[in-house]
């Protein structure tokens, strides 16, 4: 039984912290079930209600997924409902259409000072730069430039990405055990430069939406930076605010 300190913080928060540590340490992998509330209550020496409250918070943060009659599972990017959790671009007339990715290149380079600062690595550290285009109904709508710390993704190649049939986050989770838990985005209007225009098949100067996203895993560690140029005619950037 793992002891907890009932005077340090609310007991359920302490249990939540212990569960988070087990998730971060990989005790339970994405898509795998975690122990039952009864088992966890015994493990931590607390009531089932305390465990339930801790798990409720993890579920609200999309870290675990409750499945009625089956138990609680570690959330995964490889499930349909989580595949495009961070993607906010949707067609105005058919918002349920899913994109298809084409990976254009993977290059290993030294991180610039700006990229290194955002990814919390040293400027001398290596990063993979991934370029891809996302199409909706065969029409290119997003051009992404993605920076990934090389130390986190050893063995990443263009061939491996091109052979993958699901999302990038599903690929990174399945092959490198990295889960994207939350992200921060900055959005602004820009004009298409030559590279963007060529890939998105528009004229240079066409209005685009530039979305910069920094994605974090456990302990708010940055593990991905991307800049996406979005072509938004007949498409909208959609978000829900609470």
N, C-alpha and C positions, 0 to 999 in steps of 0.2 A: 504494500500500500504506500502510495506517495503522499507524504505529509503536505498540508497546506497551512498557511498562516491566517487564521480567521480575523485578525485585527489589522492586517496590512491594507486590504481593499475588500470590496464585497466578494463573498465567497465564490459566487458564480463567475466573477471576473477572473479570479485566480484559476478556476478550473478552465475557463476559456483560454487563458495564457498557457496552461499546461497542454491543452489540446492543440493549440497553435504550434507549440514547440514540437510536438509529435508529428504534426503535418509538415513542418519545415524540415525536420530531420529525416523525413521520408519513411517513417514507421508505417504509414498507410499511404499507398500510392493513389494517384488520380484514377477514379473509377472503381476503387476498391471500397468495401464496407469498413466502417469503423466499428469498434466494439459496441454492444448494446448499452443503453442507459444503465441497465442493472449492473453490467460488468464494469462500466466506468465508475459507477457509484461505489462499488466495492474497491476498485483500484485506488480511488482518491479518498475514500473514507468520508463521503458526503452523501446527501440524500439524492434520490433520483430527480426530484424537482430541481435541485441545484444544477445537476448535470443537464437537464432538459433546457433550462434557461440559458446555459452557456452554449449549447448546441443551437438553440434558436437564434442567437446572435450570429453564430458562424454561418448559419443558413441565410440569414438576412444579408450577409456580406458576400454571398455566393461562394463561400469556401467549402461548404458541404451541401449535399442535396438530399432532402428527405424523400423517400419513396414509400408510399403507403403500402403496408403489408410486407415490405422487404427490408426496411431499416434505413440507416443513414450512410451515404456514400460520399467519398471525397469527390468534389466537383471536378469535372474534366472538360477541356475544350473540344473533346471529341464527341460530345453529345450534341444532337441537333439544336437544342434550345440555347446552347452556349457557343456554337460555332462562330457566330458573328456578333458576340455580345458588345464589343466596342465599336462596331461599324455603324455609323449613323446615316449613311447615304442610302436613300430609297427612292424608287421611281414614283413620280407623282400619280400615275395611273395604276401601276401594279407594284405596290410597295413590298410585296412578298418575294419578288424575284431575287434569287441569290446570284452573286457574282462568281466568275471563274477566273482563276489567276494564271498568268503566264509569267514565268521567271525569266528575266532577260540576261542577268549576269550576277556573279558573286565575285567580289574582289577583296583581298586582304590588304589593308593599308594601315599606316600609323594614324592614330586618332589626332585630329586637330585639337587645339586648346579648347575651342568651344564645345566640340563633341565630347571630349574627355571630361570637361566640367559637368555636363549634363548627365553623363553616364557614371560619374563618380569614379573615374579611372585616371591613370597618369597619361599625360600627353604622348609619352613614348610607347604606350601600350597599343597593341594591334586591335583593329576592329574589322569585322566583315561588313562590307557594303553590299547590300542586296537591292537590285532594281527589278521591279515587276510592274506589269500592267494588269488591272482588274477590269473584266468586261461584264456587262449586263446584256444578255441576249446578243452576244457577239460584238457589241459596240463598246470600244474602250472608253471608260469613264474615270478611272483613277490611275495615276502614275505614282508609284511609291518608291521612295529612296529610304532604305532601312539600315540602321547601324546597330550591330550586335557585338558586344565584347568578345573577342576571339577566345579568351581564356574560359569563357562560359560555354562556348559552342565549338569545342575542338572537333575537327573532322567535317565541318560543314562544307558542302560543295554544291555547285549548281546542279550536278547530276542527281544528287539525293533529293533536292527540292523538286526537280522536274518529275521525279518518279513518285512523289507524294500526291495522293488523290484527295486530300482534305485541306483544311485551313493551315496557314502558317503557324498559328498558335498551337494547333493540334500537333503539328510536326515538331515544334520545339519542346512541347510537353512530352511527347512519345519518345523522342530521340535524345533529349538532353535533360529531361526531368525538370524543366523550367515552366512554372505556371505564372501567367500574367493575372495578377489579382486586382489591380486597379491602375488607372491611368489619368494623366493630366493632359489636357489639350489646349492649344492656342490656335485660334482661327482668324484668318484675315483674307481679304480680297486681293488678288494679284493678277497680272497679265501673263499669258503663256509666253515663255521663252522658247527658243528654237527647239531644244530637246523635248520639252513638254508638248509643244505643238506637233512635232513629228509623231510622237508615240500616241497622242490622243487624237491625231488626225484632224486637227483644227488649224486655223490660221494663227501665225504669230501675233500676239497681242490680244487673243481671245480671253475674255474674263474667266478666271478660275478661282476656286476656293482653295487656299493653302491651309491644311490641317497638320499641325505639328503635335505629335503624341509622344509622351514619355511614359513607358509602362514599367510597373514595379511588381516584384514578387514579394515573398515574405520579408518582414522587417523593412518594408519600403525600399528594398534594394533595386536600383534601376537596372533593367536587363534588356531594354530595347528602346531605341529612339527612331522615330520615323517621321518623314515629311511626305505628305500625300497631296498631290495636285488634283483637285476634283473638278470635273466638268459637270455643271449643275443645270444645264438646260434640260428641262423635263425631269429633273431630279431635284431632291431637296435634302438638306442636312436636318435630320430629325432628332430631337432629344426630349426627354421627360424630366421635369424639374420638380423636386419635392420640398 
